[in-house]
């Protein structure tokens, strides 16, 4: 079956970030503090999201790998500038 494991995120606030004009999101957590995940059919996905970790004023560790990004950051920008489709969808 064509399916995918999705990690869900929630918007932080009701407005775009003033500095970047992008949405800020955080992982959706269940009652036990675990990230909410679901297996969904590929036909239900409109477009993938490109997330940029919010790293603040600290330097990132040199050994940080891209595959560890979802665990390394608490919040993310949803990059609407990744491509034309992202810009239209994430307004």
N, C-alpha and C positions, 0 to 999 in steps of 0.2 A: 504494500500500500504506500502511495506517495504521501508521507507525513513528515512532520518536523516537531522538535521540542522547542517550545517558545518560553522565554522568561518574560514575565509581564512587568511593566513599569507604569507608574502613575505620575501625572504632571504635578510639579511643585507650584502651587498658586494657580491663578486664573489668567495670568498675562505672560507675555514673552519677556525674556531677560532684557533689560534696558540697554545693556552694553553690546550684546551680540544679536539681538532680535531673533533669538532662537528659544525654543521651549526647553525648560529644565525638567528632567525626570529623575525619579528615584525608583529602585526596585519595589514592587508590590510585595509586601510581607504578610504572611498568615499570622494567626494568633500566637503561634510558637516562635515567631521571628524568622521563619524560613522563607526564602524567595518563592513566590507563587509561580508555578510552571504548569504547562499543559502540552499535550500532544495534539496537534491540529492537522487537518488535511491541507495539502499545499494549495488546493483550489481556493482556500479562504484567505490567502495572503494577497493583499493589494500591492505592497511594495516593501522591500526591506528597509530598515532604519539604520542610518549611520550615526553612531553615538560617539561623542567626544567627552572623555572623562574630565571632570572639574577637579583640577589638581591644586588650585589655590596658589599660594606664594612659595611652596616648597618645590625643590627639585625632585624629579622622578628618579627612582633607583635605576642605575645603568643596566641592571640585569632584568628589568621588568620586561616580560614578553607580552605581545599583543593578546595572546590567548588567556592571560590572567587579568585583563582589564576589567571585566565585569565584577571580579572580586576585589580589585585594588582600589576602586573608586566608589564613593557613596552616592554621587550624583553625576548626571551627564547632560550635555547639551544634545538635542536632536538636530543634527546637521542638515538644515534645509538647503544648504548650498552645495551638497554633494553632486547633484545633477539636476537637470531640468524637471524631471518628474518629482523629485523630493521637494523642490521649491514650490511646486503647485500643490502638493499634498499637505505639506507641513505649514503652509502659508506663514 
